[in-house]
Amino acid sequence: MRINRSEEGGTTIVDVEGTIKLGESAQQFAAELQDVLDRTSGGVVIDFARIDYVDSTGIGELVGYLQRFSRANRKVALFRPHQRLEALLKLTRLETIFPIFWERDEALRFVRGSAS
């Protein structure tokens, strides 16, 4: 798994590629989100366009960090989830708690508090 992080106008963009599953990749993903939580102060957009598989461990990390960011009054948006991830989020009804966006500008506006 590869993770790239960038910043745009106070918003952190985490671009993830590969798979997120039990073991090293889930630990790497969690460590990156913890680092974003610790070192930044704005909203976060997670670009999932190049993630083709997430297991229950990866979903658990995602849910846990959504809660941590929410407690810190920070928003998280999922951007362009691969169709497999989108199907999994719908199957587990997690699409009701994760804001999902297909347009980058909409995701950025959401995490900056300009949309609901």
PyRosetta script that sets phi, psi and omega in degrees:
from pyrosetta import init, pose_from_sequence

init()
pose = pose_from_sequence("MRINRSEEGGTTIVDVEGTIKLGESAQQFAAELQDVLDRTSGGVVIDFARIDYVDSTGIGELVGYLQRFSRANRKVALFRPHQRLEALLKLTRLETIFPIFWERDEALRFVRGSAS")
pose.set_psi(1, 142.7)
pose.set_omega(1, 176.1)
pose.set_phi(2, -122.7)
pose.set_psi(2, 142.1)
pose.set_omega(2, 178.7)
pose.set_phi(3, -130.7)
pose.set_psi(3, 130.2)
pose.set_omega(3, 173.2)
pose.set_phi(4, -121.2)
pose.set_psi(4, 140.1)
pose.set_omega(4, -179.9)
pose.set_phi(5, -122.5)
pose.set_psi(5, 137.5)
pose.set_omega(5, 174.6)
pose.set_phi(6, -138.6)
pose.set_psi(6, 171.5)
pose.set_omega(6, -179.4)
pose.set_phi(7, -131.3)
pose.set_psi(7, 137.7)
pose.set_omega(7, 179.0)
pose.set_phi(8, -138.5)
pose.set_psi(8, 108.2)
pose.set_omega(8, 176.9)
pose.set_phi(9, 56.9)
pose.set_psi(9, 41.3)
pose.set_omega(9, 178.7)
pose.set_phi(10, 86.4)
pose.set_psi(10, -1.5)
pose.set_omega(10, 178.0)
pose.set_phi(11, -107.0)
pose.set_psi(11, 134.3)
pose.set_omega(11, 177.6)
pose.set_phi(12, -89.9)
pose.set_psi(12, 132.5)
pose.set_omega(12, 176.7)
pose.set_phi(13, -114.1)
pose.set_psi(13, 120.6)
pose.set_omega(13, -179.9)
pose.set_phi(14, -108.4)
pose.set_psi(14, 114.0)
pose.set_omega(14, -178.6)
pose.set_phi(15, -102.5)
pose.set_psi(15, 116.7)
pose.set_omega(15, -173.2)
pose.set_phi(16, -114.2)
pose.set_psi(16, 138.7)
pose.set_omega(16, -179.8)
pose.set_phi(17, -134.8)
pose.set_psi(17, 135.1)
pose.set_omega(17, 177.4)
pose.set_phi(18, 116.5)
pose.set_psi(18, -136.4)
pose.set_omega(18, 179.2)
pose.set_phi(19, -126.4)
pose.set_psi(19, 152.9)
pose.set_omega(19, 174.8)
pose.set_phi(20, -122.9)
pose.set_psi(20, 108.5)
pose.set_omega(20, -177.7)
pose.set_phi(21, -146.4)
pose.set_psi(21, 170.2)
pose.set_omega(21, -179.3)
pose.set_phi(22, -45.5)
pose.set_psi(22, 132.0)
pose.set_omega(22, 178.5)
pose.set_phi(23, 113.7)
pose.set_psi(23, -147.0)
pose.set_omega(23, -171.9)
pose.set_phi(24, -61.0)
pose.set_psi(24, -40.8)
pose.set_omega(24, -176.6)
pose.set_phi(25, -66.9)
pose.set_psi(25, -39.8)
pose.set_omega(25, 177.7)
pose.set_phi(26, -67.4)
pose.set_psi(26, -37.2)
pose.set_omega(26, 177.4)
pose.set_phi(27, -66.3)
pose.set_psi(27, -41.2)
pose.set_omega(27, 179.0)
pose.set_phi(28, -64.6)
pose.set_psi(28, -43.0)
pose.set_omega(28, 178.9)
pose.set_phi(29, -61.9)
pose.set_psi(29, -46.8)
pose.set_omega(29, 179.7)
pose.set_phi(30, -63.4)
pose.set_psi(30, -41.5)
pose.set_omega(30, 179.6)
pose.set_phi(31, -63.3)
pose.set_psi(31, -39.1)
pose.set_omega(31, 178.4)
pose.set_phi(32, -65.3)
pose.set_psi(32, -45.5)
pose.set_omega(32, 179.1)
pose.set_phi(33, -65.1)
pose.set_psi(33, -37.1)
pose.set_omega(33, 177.2)
pose.set_phi(34, -64.8)
pose.set_psi(34, -40.1)
pose.set_omega(34, 178.4)
pose.set_phi(35, -63.9)
pose.set_psi(35, -41.3)
pose.set_omega(35, 176.3)
pose.set_phi(36, -61.8)
pose.set_psi(36, -44.2)
pose.set_omega(36, 179.5)
pose.set_phi(37, -61.7)
pose.set_psi(37, -41.6)
pose.set_omega(37, -176.7)
pose.set_phi(38, -76.1)
pose.set_psi(38, -34.3)
pose.set_omega(38, -168.9)
pose.set_phi(39, -107.4)
pose.set_psi(39, -6.9)
pose.set_omega(39, -179.5)
pose.set_phi(40, -125.4)
pose.set_psi(40, 171.5)
pose.set_omega(40, -177.6)
pose.set_phi(41, -129.0)
pose.set_psi(41, -9.5)
pose.set_omega(41, -177.5)
pose.set_phi(42, -95.9)
pose.set_psi(42, -167.3)
pose.set_omega(42, 177.7)
pose.set_phi(43, -72.9)
pose.set_psi(43, 171.0)
pose.set_omega(43, -176.6)
pose.set_phi(44, -133.0)
pose.set_psi(44, 132.0)
pose.set_omega(44, 172.2)
pose.set_phi(45, -111.7)
pose.set_psi(45, 122.8)
pose.set_omega(45, 178.2)
pose.set_phi(46, -104.7)
pose.set_psi(46, 114.6)
pose.set_omega(46, -178.9)
pose.set_phi(47, -87.8)
pose.set_psi(47, 111.0)
pose.set_omega(47, -177.3)
pose.set_phi(48, -105.5)
pose.set_psi(48, 17.1)
pose.set_omega(48, -176.5)
pose.set_phi(49, -59.7)
pose.set_psi(49, -30.8)
pose.set_omega(49, -176.4)
pose.set_phi(50, -109.0)
pose.set_psi(50, 22.0)
pose.set_omega(50, 172.0)
pose.set_phi(51, -102.6)
pose.set_psi(51, 117.5)
pose.set_omega(51, -177.9)
pose.set_phi(52, -103.7)
pose.set_psi(52, -7.0)
pose.set_omega(52, 178.9)
pose.set_phi(53, -153.0)
pose.set_psi(53, 133.0)
pose.set_omega(53, 173.7)
pose.set_phi(54, -135.8)
pose.set_psi(54, 126.0)
pose.set_omega(54, 177.8)
pose.set_phi(55, -93.4)
pose.set_psi(55, -174.0)
pose.set_omega(55, -176.3)
pose.set_phi(56, -63.3)
pose.set_psi(56, -30.2)
pose.set_omega(56, 177.0)
pose.set_phi(57, -65.3)
pose.set_psi(57, -45.3)
pose.set_omega(57, 177.9)
pose.set_phi(58, -63.1)
pose.set_psi(58, -41.5)
pose.set_omega(58, 177.1)
pose.set_phi(59, -63.4)
pose.set_psi(59, -41.3)
pose.set_omega(59, 178.5)
pose.set_phi(60, -60.8)
pose.set_psi(60, -41.9)
pose.set_omega(60, 177.2)
pose.set_phi(61, -63.5)
pose.set_psi(61, -42.4)
pose.set_omega(61, -179.9)
pose.set_phi(62, -61.9)
pose.set_psi(62, -46.4)
pose.set_omega(62, 178.8)
pose.set_phi(63, -63.0)
pose.set_psi(63, -44.7)
pose.set_omega(63, -179.9)
pose.set_phi(64, -60.5)
pose.set_psi(64, -42.4)
pose.set_omega(64, -179.7)
pose.set_phi(65, -75.5)
pose.set_psi(65, -29.1)
pose.set_omega(65, 173.3)
pose.set_phi(66, -60.3)
pose.set_psi(66, -43.0)
pose.set_omega(66, 178.4)
pose.set_phi(67, -64.6)
pose.set_psi(67, -42.8)
pose.set_omega(67, -179.8)
pose.set_phi(68, -63.8)
pose.set_psi(68, -43.9)
pose.set_omega(68, 178.3)
pose.set_phi(69, -65.5)
pose.set_psi(69, -39.4)
pose.set_omega(69, 178.7)
pose.set_phi(70, -62.1)
pose.set_psi(70, -43.0)
pose.set_omega(70, 177.8)
pose.set_phi(71, -61.7)
pose.set_psi(71, -27.9)
pose.set_omega(71, 178.7)
pose.set_phi(72, -89.9)
pose.set_psi(72, 11.5)
pose.set_omega(72, -178.6)
pose.set_phi(73, 58.0)
pose.set_psi(73, 39.9)
pose.set_omega(73, 178.3)
pose.set_phi(74, -123.1)
pose.set_psi(74, 142.5)
pose.set_omega(74, -178.1)
pose.set_phi(75, -96.9)
pose.set_psi(75, 148.9)
pose.set_omega(75, 175.9)
pose.set_phi(76, -125.9)
pose.set_psi(76, 135.9)
pose.set_omega(76, 175.9)
pose.set_phi(77, -127.4)
pose.set_psi(77, 141.7)
pose.set_omega(77, 172.9)
pose.set_phi(78, -94.3)
pose.set_psi(78, 134.0)
pose.set_omega(78, -176.3)
pose.set_phi(79, -119.6)
pose.set_psi(79, 126.8)
pose.set_omega(79, 175.4)
pose.set_phi(80, 50.5)
pose.set_psi(80, 54.5)
pose.set_omega(80, 178.9)
pose.set_phi(81, -64.1)
pose.set_psi(81, 138.1)
pose.set_omega(81, 174.9)
pose.set_phi(82, -53.5)
pose.set_psi(82, 150.6)
pose.set_omega(82, -175.2)
pose.set_phi(83, -58.4)
pose.set_psi(83, -31.2)
pose.set_omega(83, 177.2)
pose.set_phi(84, -66.6)
pose.set_psi(84, -42.7)
pose.set_omega(84, 178.6)
pose.set_phi(85, -67.8)
pose.set_psi(85, -41.3)
pose.set_omega(85, 178.0)
pose.set_phi(86, -60.0)
pose.set_psi(86, -42.8)
pose.set_omega(86, 178.6)
pose.set_phi(87, -63.2)
pose.set_psi(87, -40.7)
pose.set_omega(87, 178.4)
pose.set_phi(88, -64.8)
pose.set_psi(88, -42.5)
pose.set_omega(88, 178.5)
pose.set_phi(89, -62.8)
pose.set_psi(89, -37.8)
pose.set_omega(89, 178.3)
pose.set_phi(90, -71.2)
pose.set_psi(90, -42.1)
pose.set_omega(90, -179.9)
pose.set_phi(91, -59.9)
pose.set_psi(91, -39.9)
pose.set_omega(91, -178.8)
pose.set_phi(92, -91.1)
pose.set_psi(92, 3.4)
pose.set_omega(92, -179.1)
pose.set_phi(93, 62.1)
pose.set_psi(93, 19.1)
pose.set_omega(93, 178.9)
pose.set_phi(94, -76.8)
pose.set_psi(94, -13.3)
pose.set_omega(94, 177.1)
pose.set_phi(95, -65.8)
pose.set_psi(95, -13.9)
pose.set_omega(95, 177.8)
pose.set_phi(96, -79.8)
pose.set_psi(96, -19.3)
pose.set_omega(96, 178.8)
pose.set_phi(97, -109.0)
pose.set_psi(97, -20.1)
pose.set_omega(97, 178.4)
pose.set_phi(98, -99.6)
pose.set_psi(98, 118.2)
pose.set_omega(98, 174.4)
pose.set_phi(99, -68.8)
pose.set_psi(99, 122.2)
pose.set_omega(99, -177.8)
pose.set_phi(100, -113.2)
pose.set_psi(100, 132.5)
pose.set_omega(100, -178.7)
pose.set_phi(101, -129.8)
pose.set_psi(101, 147.9)
pose.set_omega(101, 177.9)
pose.set_phi(102, -108.9)
pose.set_psi(102, -12.9)
pose.set_omega(102, 177.2)
pose.set_phi(103, -113.5)
pose.set_psi(103, 128.8)
pose.set_omega(103, -177.3)
pose.set_phi(104, -58.2)
pose.set_psi(104, -45.7)
pose.set_omega(104, -178.5)
pose.set_phi(105, -60.7)
pose.set_psi(105, -37.6)
pose.set_omega(105, 178.2)
pose.set_phi(106, -66.0)
pose.set_psi(106, -41.7)
pose.set_omega(106, 178.5)
pose.set_phi(107, -63.2)
pose.set_psi(107, -43.3)
pose.set_omega(107, 179.4)
pose.set_phi(108, -64.2)
pose.set_psi(108, -43.8)
pose.set_omega(108, 178.2)
pose.set_phi(109, -60.6)
pose.set_psi(109, -42.7)
pose.set_omega(109, -179.9)
pose.set_phi(110, -59.2)
pose.set_psi(110, -51.9)
pose.set_omega(110, -175.5)
pose.set_phi(111, -70.1)
pose.set_psi(111, -21.3)
pose.set_omega(111, 177.1)
pose.set_phi(112, -85.2)
pose.set_psi(112, -4.4)
pose.set_omega(112, 176.4)
pose.set_phi(113, 89.9)
pose.set_psi(113, 11.2)
pose.set_omega(113, -178.8)
pose.set_phi(114, -91.7)
pose.set_psi(114, -0.5)
pose.set_omega(114, 177.9)
pose.set_phi(115, -146.7)
pose.set_psi(115, 164.8)
pose.set_omega(115, 177.9)
pose.set_phi(116, -121.0)
pose.dump_pdb("model.pdb")
